[in-house]
Amino acid sequence: MVKIKDVAAKAGVSVSTVSYVINGKAEQIRISEVTQKKVWEAVEELNYRPNMQAKKLKTGQAFSPTYAVLWNERANSNLLERFMSGVQEAREKEKLSFEIVIYPYNHHTLADACNYLKKSYCSGAIWLGVNMKDVEYAEKQDFSIPMVVFVKSEKFNSVIIDDEKIGIIAAEHMADCGCKEIVVIQRVKFMDDAEGRVTNFQQRCMDLGVNVYIQDKEYEYSIEGGMKAAMEAVRDYPKVDGLYYLMDIMAAGGVNWLSFHRGEIGRQVKVMSHGNAIFSKCTYPQITVTNMPIEEMAAEGIRILSGKNNSNVLEQTCVKLPTTLIERESCTKKRWEKY
C-alpha cells in the first residue's frame, strides 16, 4: 500500500508538505504552485489514496464513506433535487451512514472532474446528468473507486430504464387518446439523441395507423425551446393533433404556448413527454409523461456503492428499473376542457 511518505519521496518534499497540499491548505501556508504540481503528479503516478478510516479514527470520528456526485451543470436543477431526495430515502431505509460531495462539471471541465475523482478521498462516485460522450471519455480513464452511471456502460455500474420501451408506451397511449398526426420534437441541444426511444415510438405509431413527423430542427433544452418547437410544429404541420417531446421541461413550454396562443386548436393538440419533473405538474394542463424515476435510480446507486443490493461493487452491475406511465390532462382519453 502506498503511504504518504512514498508520495513525499517521489515529489522530493516533506511529508508535512504533502499533507498540506492534499488537505487543501497549500495556499494558506503559501506552498508554491510548482510544489503543489509536483505533489499532485506524485499522487497520481503512485495512485495514492489516504486511509480515511484511519484518519477519522485518529481524530475520534466514526468512519463513514464519502460518495462524490458529479453533477452535469447542463441538466436541469430539478434533477439534482429529485436525486438528493432518493439518496435520503436510501439512507433512511437502509440505515446507512455516508457523506455526499457534489462536484459540478460541464463539457469543458470533464477532464478536471475525472482528475478530481482520481485524487479525491471518495469511496465511490455517481454521475448525474451524464451523456454518452461523457461516459465514453470516462471509460478510458483509470479510476480506483467504483462508479455508477445512469446510462448503459461497458465499464461502470449502471442504473437504467428501458429507453426503447418508453417510446412504445408513449405511442400506444397517444394513439389511445385519439392522436392521428403526431410531431416528434427530436433534436435538443446538450442532450443525447434518444434514438431508440424515437425509433420505437415512430414504428409503434405506424403499426397503429398513426402518422408521425420528425421535427428535424434543434431546440434549446428549456421551456423557451419547447414553446418555439410547439409554435413551429403547428405552423409546419397544420393537421397536427399531438406533440411528443423527449423531456418535460420542453413540454412545459409547449403546453403553455398551446394554451395561451392557439385557443381551440390548443385544446385539440395533445402533448406527451418523458421525465416527471416539477414542470410537468405545474403547467396548465398538467403533462402526461413516462416516468424517469430519478429518486429510485439514486437509491439504487447508493445501494450499489454501499453493497446493499447483493452485488459486488467492484464488478460491473446493471440494474434496469420498470417504465411507467403517468396520465394527466395534456394527453388523456377524456377531453380536456378547463382552459
Contacts in CASP RR format, 6 or more apart in sequence:
PFRMAT RR
TARGET T0000
AUTHOR 0000-0000-0000
METHOD contacts of the structure
MODEL  1
MVKIKDVAAKAGVSVSTVSYVINGKAEQIRISEVTQKKVWEAVEELNYRP
NMQAKKLKTGQAFSPTYAVLWNERANSNLLERFMSGVQEAREKEKLSFEI
VIYPYNHHTLADACNYLKKSYCSGAIWLGVNMKDVEYAEKQDFSIPMVVF
VKSEKFNSVIIDDEKIGIIAAEHMADCGCKEIVVIQRVKFMDDAEGRVTN
FQQRCMDLGVNVYIQDKEYEYSIEGGMKAAMEAVRDYPKVDGLYYLMDIM
AAGGVNWLSFHRGEIGRQVKVMSHGNAIFSKCTYPQITVTNMPIEEMAAE
GIRILSGKNNSNVLEQTCVKLPTTLIERESCTKKRWEKY
2 46 0 8 1.000
2 47 0 8 1.000
2 48 0 8 1.000
2 49 0 8 1.000
3 48 0 8 1.000
4 15 0 8 1.000
4 18 0 8 1.000
4 19 0 8 1.000
4 48 0 8 1.000
4 50 0 8 1.000
5 15 0 8 1.000
6 46 0 8 1.000
6 48 0 8 1.000
7 18 0 8 1.000
7 39 0 8 1.000
7 42 0 8 1.000
7 43 0 8 1.000
7 46 0 8 1.000
7 48 0 8 1.000
8 14 0 8 1.000
8 15 0 8 1.000
8 17 0 8 1.000
8 18 0 8 1.000
8 42 0 8 1.000
10 42 0 8 1.000
10 45 0 8 1.000
10 46 0 8 1.000
11 17 0 8 1.000
11 18 0 8 1.000
11 35 0 8 1.000
11 38 0 8 1.000
11 39 0 8 1.000
11 41 0 8 1.000
11 42 0 8 1.000
12 38 0 8 1.000
13 35 0 8 1.000
13 38 0 8 1.000
13 39 0 8 1.000
17 31 0 8 1.000
17 35 0 8 1.000
17 39 0 8 1.000
18 39 0 8 1.000
18 42 0 8 1.000
20 26 0 8 1.000
20 28 0 8 1.000
20 29 0 8 1.000
20 31 0 8 1.000
21 31 0 8 1.000
21 35 0 8 1.000
21 36 0 8 1.000
21 39 0 8 1.000
21 40 0 8 1.000
22 39 0 8 1.000
22 43 0 8 1.000
22 50 0 8 1.000
22 119 0 8 1.000
26 35 0 8 1.000
26 36 0 8 1.000
40 119 0 8 1.000
42 48 0 8 1.000
43 119 0 8 1.000
44 115 0 8 1.000
44 118 0 8 1.000
44 119 0 8 1.000
47 118 0 8 1.000
47 144 0 8 1.000
49 121 0 8 1.000
49 144 0 8 1.000
50 121 0 8 1.000
52 63 0 8 1.000
52 66 0 8 1.000
52 121 0 8 1.000
52 123 0 8 1.000
53 63 0 8 1.000
56 62 0 8 1.000
56 63 0 8 1.000
57 63 0 8 1.000
62 97 0 8 1.000
64 97 0 8 1.000
64 98 0 8 1.000
64 99 0 8 1.000
65 98 0 8 1.000
65 99 0 8 1.000
65 122 0 8 1.000
65 123 0 8 1.000
65 124 0 8 1.000
65 305 0 8 1.000
65 306 0 8 1.000
66 98 0 8 1.000
66 99 0 8 1.000
66 100 0 8 1.000
66 101 0 8 1.000
66 121 0 8 1.000
66 122 0 8 1.000
66 123 0 8 1.000
66 124 0 8 1.000
67 98 0 8 1.000
67 99 0 8 1.000
67 100 0 8 1.000
67 101 0 8 1.000
67 122 0 8 1.000
67 123 0 8 1.000
67 124 0 8 1.000
67 125 0 8 1.000
67 126 0 8 1.000
67 302 0 8 1.000
67 305 0 8 1.000
68 100 0 8 1.000
68 101 0 8 1.000
68 102 0 8 1.000
68 103 0 8 1.000
68 116 0 8 1.000
68 117 0 8 1.000
68 120 0 8 1.000
68 122 0 8 1.000
68 124 0 8 1.000
68 125 0 8 1.000
68 126 0 8 1.000
69 83 0 8 1.000
69 100 0 8 1.000
69 101 0 8 1.000
69 102 0 8 1.000
69 103 0 8 1.000
69 125 0 8 1.000
69 126 0 8 1.000
69 128 0 8 1.000
70 103 0 8 1.000
70 105 0 8 1.000
70 113 0 8 1.000
70 117 0 8 1.000
70 125 0 8 1.000
70 126 0 8 1.000
70 127 0 8 1.000
70 128 0 8 1.000
70 130 0 8 1.000
71 80 0 8 1.000
71 102 0 8 1.000
71 103 0 8 1.000
71 104 0 8 1.000
71 105 0 8 1.000
71 128 0 8 1.000
71 129 0 8 1.000
72 105 0 8 1.000
72 106 0 8 1.000
72 127 0 8 1.000
72 128 0 8 1.000
72 129 0 8 1.000
72 130 0 8 1.000
72 131 0 8 1.000
72 134 0 8 1.000
73 104 0 8 1.000
73 105 0 8 1.000
73 106 0 8 1.000
74 106 0 8 1.000
74 107 0 8 1.000
74 129 0 8 1.000
74 190 0 8 1.000
74 221 0 8 1.000
75 128 0 8 1.000
75 129 0 8 1.000
76 221 0 8 1.000
76 249 0 8 1.000
76 277 0 8 1.000
78 249 0 8 1.000
78 277 0 8 1.000
78 278 0 8 1.000
78 279 0 8 1.000
79 128 0 8 1.000
79 129 0 8 1.000
79 277 0 8 1.000
79 294 0 8 1.000
80 102 0 8 1.000
80 128 0 8 1.000
82 277 0 8 1.000
82 294 0 8 1.000
82 295 0 8 1.000
82 298 0 8 1.000
83 128 0 8 1.000
83 294 0 8 1.000
83 295 0 8 1.000
83 297 0 8 1.000
83 298 0 8 1.000
84 100 0 8 1.000
84 298 0 8 1.000
85 295 0 8 1.000
85 298 0 8 1.000
86 294 0 8 1.000
86 295 0 8 1.000
86 296 0 8 1.000
86 298 0 8 1.000
86 299 0 8 1.000
86 302 0 8 1.000
87 100 0 8 1.000
87 298 0 8 1.000
87 299 0 8 1.000
87 302 0 8 1.000
89 295 0 8 1.000
89 298 0 8 1.000
89 299 0 8 1.000
90 96 0 8 1.000
90 298 0 8 1.000
90 299 0 8 1.000
90 301 0 8 1.000
90 302 0 8 1.000
90 303 0 8 1.000
91 97 0 8 1.000
91 98 0 8 1.000
91 302 0 8 1.000
93 299 0 8 1.000
94 302 0 8 1.000
94 303 0 8 1.000
94 306 0 8 1.000
94 308 0 8 1.000
96 302 0 8 1.000
96 306 0 8 1.000
96 308 0 8 1.000
98 123 0 8 1.000
98 302 0 8 1.000
98 306 0 8 1.000
101 120 0 8 1.000
101 122 0 8 1.000
103 113 0 8 1.000
103 116 0 8 1.000
105 112 0 8 1.000
105 113 0 8 1.000
107 133 0 8 1.000
107 134 0 8 1.000
110 134 0 8 1.000
110 137 0 8 1.000
110 138 0 8 1.000
111 137 0 8 1.000
114 137 0 8 1.000
114 138 0 8 1.000
114 141 0 8 1.000
114 143 0 8 1.000
117 125 0 8 1.000
117 143 0 8 1.000
117 145 0 8 1.000
117 147 0 8 1.000
118 141 0 8 1.000
118 142 0 8 1.000
118 143 0 8 1.000
118 144 0 8 1.000
122 145 0 8 1.000
123 145 0 8 1.000
123 305 0 8 1.000
124 145 0 8 1.000
124 146 0 8 1.000
124 147 0 8 1.000
124 148 0 8 1.000
124 305 0 8 1.000
125 143 0 8 1.000
125 145 0 8 1.000
125 146 0 8 1.000
125 147 0 8 1.000
125 148 0 8 1.000
126 147 0 8 1.000
126 148 0 8 1.000
126 149 0 8 1.000
126 298 0 8 1.000
126 301 0 8 1.000
126 302 0 8 1.000
126 305 0 8 1.000
127 134 0 8 1.000
127 135 0 8 1.000
127 138 0 8 1.000
127 147 0 8 1.000
127 148 0 8 1.000
127 149 0 8 1.000
127 150 0 8 1.000
128 150 0 8 1.000
129 150 0 8 1.000
130 138 0 8 1.000
130 149 0 8 1.000
130 150 0 8 1.000
130 151 0 8 1.000
131 151 0 8 1.000
131 190 0 8 1.000
131 191 0 8 1.000
131 192 0 8 1.000
132 151 0 8 1.000
132 192 0 8 1.000
135 149 0 8 1.000
135 151 0 8 1.000
135 153 0 8 1.000
135 156 0 8 1.000
138 147 0 8 1.000
138 149 0 8 1.000
138 156 0 8 1.000
139 153 0 8 1.000
139 154 0 8 1.000
139 155 0 8 1.000
139 156 0 8 1.000
146 157 0 8 1.000
146 304 0 8 1.000
146 305 0 8 1.000
146 313 0 8 1.000
146 314 0 8 1.000
147 155 0 8 1.000
147 156 0 8 1.000
147 157 0 8 1.000
148 156 0 8 1.000
148 157 0 8 1.000
148 158 0 8 1.000
148 159 0 8 1.000
148 301 0 8 1.000
148 304 0 8 1.000
148 305 0 8 1.000
149 156 0 8 1.000
149 157 0 8 1.000
149 158 0 8 1.000
149 159 0 8 1.000
150 158 0 8 1.000
150 159 0 8 1.000
150 160 0 8 1.000
150 297 0 8 1.000
151 158 0 8 1.000
151 160 0 8 1.000
151 192 0 8 1.000
152 158 0 8 1.000
152 160 0 8 1.000
152 318 0 8 1.000
153 316 0 8 1.000
155 316 0 8 1.000
156 316 0 8 1.000
157 301 0 8 1.000
157 304 0 8 1.000
157 313 0 8 1.000
157 316 0 8 1.000
157 317 0 8 1.000
157 318 0 8 1.000
158 316 0 8 1.000
158 317 0 8 1.000
158 318 0 8 1.000
158 319 0 8 1.000
159 297 0 8 1.000
159 300 0 8 1.000
159 301 0 8 1.000
159 304 0 8 1.000
159 318 0 8 1.000
159 319 0 8 1.000
159 321 0 8 1.000
160 318 0 8 1.000
160 319 0 8 1.000
160 320 0 8 1.000
160 321 0 8 1.000
161 292 0 8 1.000
161 293 0 8 1.000
161 297 0 8 1.000
161 320 0 8 1.000
161 321 0 8 1.000
161 322 0 8 1.000
161 323 0 8 1.000
162 320 0 8 1.000
162 322 0 8 1.000
162 323 0 8 1.000
163 194 0 8 1.000
163 196 0 8 1.000
163 197 0 8 1.000
164 196 0 8 1.000
164 197 0 8 1.000
164 199 0 8 1.000
164 200 0 8 1.000
165 200 0 8 1.000
165 323 0 8 1.000
166 197 0 8 1.000
166 200 0 8 1.000
166 274 0 8 1.000
166 290 0 8 1.000
166 323 0 8 1.000
167 196 0 8 1.000
167 197 0 8 1.000
167 198 0 8 1.000
167 200 0 8 1.000
167 201 0 8 1.000
167 204 0 8 1.000
167 290 0 8 1.000
168 200 0 8 1.000
168 201 0 8 1.000
168 204 0 8 1.000
169 290 0 8 1.000
169 323 0 8 1.000
169 325 0 8 1.000
170 201 0 8 1.000
170 244 0 8 1.000
170 272 0 8 1.000
170 274 0 8 1.000
170 290 0 8 1.000
171 200 0 8 1.000
171 201 0 8 1.000
171 202 0 8 1.000
171 204 0 8 1.000
171 205 0 8 1.000
171 208 0 8 1.000
171 210 0 8 1.000
172 204 0 8 1.000
172 208 0 8 1.000
173 272 0 8 1.000
173 288 0 8 1.000
173 325 0 8 1.000
173 327 0 8 1.000
173 331 0 8 1.000
174 182 0 8 1.000
174 205 0 8 1.000
174 210 0 8 1.000
174 242 0 8 1.000
174 244 0 8 1.000
174 270 0 8 1.000
174 272 0 8 1.000
174 331 0 8 1.000
175 205 0 8 1.000
175 208 0 8 1.000
175 209 0 8 1.000
175 210 0 8 1.000
176 333 0 8 1.000
177 270 0 8 1.000
177 331 0 8 1.000
177 332 0 8 1.000
177 333 0 8 1.000
178 241 0 8 1.000
178 270 0 8 1.000
178 333 0 8 1.000
179 210 0 8 1.000
179 241 0 8 1.000
179 242 0 8 1.000
179 270 0 8 1.000
179 331 0 8 1.000
180 209 0 8 1.000
180 210 0 8 1.000
180 211 0 8 1.000
180 241 0 8 1.000
181 210 0 8 1.000
181 211 0 8 1.000
181 213 0 8 1.000
181 237 0 8 1.000
181 239 0 8 1.000
181 240 0 8 1.000
181 241 0 8 1.000
181 242 0 8 1.000
182 205 0 8 1.000
182 210 0 8 1.000
182 211 0 8 1.000
182 212 0 8 1.000
182 213 0 8 1.000
182 240 0 8 1.000
182 241 0 8 1.000
182 242 0 8 1.000
182 243 0 8 1.000
182 244 0 8 1.000
183 212 0 8 1.000
183 213 0 8 1.000
183 214 0 8 1.000
183 215 0 8 1.000
183 233 0 8 1.000
183 236 0 8 1.000
183 237 0 8 1.000
183 240 0 8 1.000
183 242 0 8 1.000
183 243 0 8 1.000
183 244 0 8 1.000
184 198 0 8 1.000
184 201 0 8 1.000
184 202 0 8 1.000
184 212 0 8 1.000
184 213 0 8 1.000
184 214 0 8 1.000
184 215 0 8 1.000
184 244 0 8 1.000
185 215 0 8 1.000
185 219 0 8 1.000
185 226 0 8 1.000
185 229 0 8 1.000
185 233 0 8 1.000
185 243 0 8 1.000
185 244 0 8 1.000
185 245 0 8 1.000
185 246 0 8 1.000
185 250 0 8 1.000
186 193 0 8 1.000
186 194 0 8 1.000
186 198 0 8 1.000
186 214 0 8 1.000
186 215 0 8 1.000
186 216 0 8 1.000
186 246 0 8 1.000
187 193 0 8 1.000
187 215 0 8 1.000
187 216 0 8 1.000
187 217 0 8 1.000
187 218 0 8 1.000
187 219 0 8 1.000
188 218 0 8 1.000
188 219 0 8 1.000
188 220 0 8 1.000
188 221 0 8 1.000
188 246 0 8 1.000
188 247 0 8 1.000
188 250 0 8 1.000
189 218 0 8 1.000
189 219 0 8 1.000
189 220 0 8 1.000
189 221 0 8 1.000
190 221 0 8 1.000
191 221 0 8 1.000
191 246 0 8 1.000
191 247 0 8 1.000
194 246 0 8 1.000
197 246 0 8 1.000
197 274 0 8 1.000
198 214 0 8 1.000
198 246 0 8 1.000
201 212 0 8 1.000
201 244 0 8 1.000
202 212 0 8 1.000
202 214 0 8 1.000
205 211 0 8 1.000
205 212 0 8 1.000
206 212 0 8 1.000
213 237 0 8 1.000
213 240 0 8 1.000
215 229 0 8 1.000
215 232 0 8 1.000
215 233 0 8 1.000
215 236 0 8 1.000
217 229 0 8 1.000
217 232 0 8 1.000
219 225 0 8 1.000
219 226 0 8 1.000
219 228 0 8 1.000
219 229 0 8 1.000
219 250 0 8 1.000
220 226 0 8 1.000
220 228 0 8 1.000
221 247 0 8 1.000
221 249 0 8 1.000
221 250 0 8 1.000
222 249 0 8 1.000
222 250 0 8 1.000
223 249 0 8 1.000
223 250 0 8 1.000
223 252 0 8 1.000
223 253 0 8 1.000
223 256 0 8 1.000
223 279 0 8 1.000
224 253 0 8 1.000
225 250 0 8 1.000
225 253 0 8 1.000
226 245 0 8 1.000
226 250 0 8 1.000
226 251 0 8 1.000
226 252 0 8 1.000
226 253 0 8 1.000
226 254 0 8 1.000
226 257 0 8 1.000
227 253 0 8 1.000
227 254 0 8 1.000
227 256 0 8 1.000
227 257 0 8 1.000
229 243 0 8 1.000
229 245 0 8 1.000
229 250 0 8 1.000
229 254 0 8 1.000
230 243 0 8 1.000
230 253 0 8 1.000
230 254 0 8 1.000
230 255 0 8 1.000
230 257 0 8 1.000
230 258 0 8 1.000
230 269 0 8 1.000
230 271 0 8 1.000
231 257 0 8 1.000
231 261 0 8 1.000
233 240 0 8 1.000
233 243 0 8 1.000
234 240 0 8 1.000
234 258 0 8 1.000
234 262 0 8 1.000
234 265 0 8 1.000
234 269 0 8 1.000
240 269 0 8 1.000
241 268 0 8 1.000
241 269 0 8 1.000
241 270 0 8 1.000
242 269 0 8 1.000
242 270 0 8 1.000
242 271 0 8 1.000
242 272 0 8 1.000
242 331 0 8 1.000
243 251 0 8 1.000
243 254 0 8 1.000
243 269 0 8 1.000
243 270 0 8 1.000
243 271 0 8 1.000
243 272 0 8 1.000
244 271 0 8 1.000
244 272 0 8 1.000
244 273 0 8 1.000
245 251 0 8 1.000
245 254 0 8 1.000
245 271 0 8 1.000
245 272 0 8 1.000
245 273 0 8 1.000
245 274 0 8 1.000
246 273 0 8 1.000
246 274 0 8 1.000
247 273 0 8 1.000
247 274 0 8 1.000
247 275 0 8 1.000
248 273 0 8 1.000
248 274 0 8 1.000
248 275 0 8 1.000
248 276 0 8 1.000
248 277 0 8 1.000
248 279 0 8 1.000
248 280 0 8 1.000
248 287 0 8 1.000
248 289 0 8 1.000
249 277 0 8 1.000
249 279 0 8 1.000
250 273 0 8 1.000
251 271 0 8 1.000
251 272 0 8 1.000
251 273 0 8 1.000
251 279 0 8 1.000
251 280 0 8 1.000
251 283 0 8 1.000
251 287 0 8 1.000
251 289 0 8 1.000
251 330 0 8 1.000
252 279 0 8 1.000
252 280 0 8 1.000
252 282 0 8 1.000
252 283 0 8 1.000
252 287 0 8 1.000
253 283 0 8 1.000
254 271 0 8 1.000
255 271 0 8 1.000
255 283 0 8 1.000
255 284 0 8 1.000
255 285 0 8 1.000
255 287 0 8 1.000
255 330 0 8 1.000
256 283 0 8 1.000
256 284 0 8 1.000
258 265 0 8 1.000
258 266 0 8 1.000
258 269 0 8 1.000
258 271 0 8 1.000
259 266 0 8 1.000
259 284 0 8 1.000
259 285 0 8 1.000
259 339 0 8 1.000
262 269 0 8 1.000
263 339 0 8 1.000
266 339 0 8 1.000
267 335 0 8 1.000
267 336 0 8 1.000
267 337 0 8 1.000
267 339 0 8 1.000
270 288 0 8 1.000
270 330 0 8 1.000
270 331 0 8 1.000
270 332 0 8 1.000
271 287 0 8 1.000
271 288 0 8 1.000
271 330 0 8 1.000
271 331 0 8 1.000
272 287 0 8 1.000
272 288 0 8 1.000
272 289 0 8 1.000
272 290 0 8 1.000
272 330 0 8 1.000
272 331 0 8 1.000
273 280 0 8 1.000
273 287 0 8 1.000
273 288 0 8 1.000
273 289 0 8 1.000
273 290 0 8 1.000
274 289 0 8 1.000
274 290 0 8 1.000
274 292 0 8 1.000
275 289 0 8 1.000
275 290 0 8 1.000
275 291 0 8 1.000
275 292 0 8 1.000
276 289 0 8 1.000
276 291 0 8 1.000
276 292 0 8 1.000
276 293 0 8 1.000
276 326 0 8 1.000
279 287 0 8 1.000
280 286 0 8 1.000
280 287 0 8 1.000
280 289 0 8 1.000
280 326 0 8 1.000
280 328 0 8 1.000
281 287 0 8 1.000
281 328 0 8 1.000
283 330 0 8 1.000
284 338 0 8 1.000
284 339 0 8 1.000
285 328 0 8 1.000
285 329 0 8 1.000
285 330 0 8 1.000
285 336 0 8 1.000
285 338 0 8 1.000
285 339 0 8 1.000
286 328 0 8 1.000
286 329 0 8 1.000
286 330 0 8 1.000
287 328 0 8 1.000
287 330 0 8 1.000
287 331 0 8 1.000
288 325 0 8 1.000
288 326 0 8 1.000
288 327 0 8 1.000
288 328 0 8 1.000
288 329 0 8 1.000
288 330 0 8 1.000
288 331 0 8 1.000
288 332 0 8 1.000
289 325 0 8 1.000
289 326 0 8 1.000
289 328 0 8 1.000
290 323 0 8 1.000
290 324 0 8 1.000
290 325 0 8 1.000
290 326 0 8 1.000
291 323 0 8 1.000
291 324 0 8 1.000
291 325 0 8 1.000
291 326 0 8 1.000
293 321 0 8 1.000
293 324 0 8 1.000
296 321 0 8 1.000
297 321 0 8 1.000
300 309 0 8 1.000
300 319 0 8 1.000
300 321 0 8 1.000
301 319 0 8 1.000
302 308 0 8 1.000
303 309 0 8 1.000
304 311 0 8 1.000
304 313 0 8 1.000
304 317 0 8 1.000
304 319 0 8 1.000
305 313 0 8 1.000
306 313 0 8 1.000
307 313 0 8 1.000
309 317 0 8 1.000
309 319 0 8 1.000
311 317 0 8 1.000
329 336 0 8 1.000
329 338 0 8 1.000
330 336 0 8 1.000
END
